[in-house]
Amino acid sequence: MSPVPDQDPGSRALTPDETQRRRKRSIAIALVLGALVAIFYVLTIAKLGPQIMSRPL
């Protein structure tokens, strides 16, 4: 039985430039996802309209 290595044998350490690009890409994806959530929320509220507040409970 062989010991479990800390990292994959095929992986390598990222350079600072690669780390920075990965961080920027992650931030861009998060912003796009947040914008989509906001768009869906606004569209849902607009589709329901003001009648949603006057419905019987």
C-alpha positions, 0 to 999 in steps of 0.5 A: 500500500502506497502513501497518499500524496498531498497533490496529484502527480500531474499537478504543478504550482501556479505562477503568480500570473496564473493565480491572478488570472484565475482570480479575475476570471472567478470574479467575472463569473461571480459578477455575471451570476449575480447580474443574472440573479438580479435580472430574474428577480426583477423580471419575476416581480415585474411579471407578478405586478402590483396585484400580488400585494392585494391578494387574499391570504 
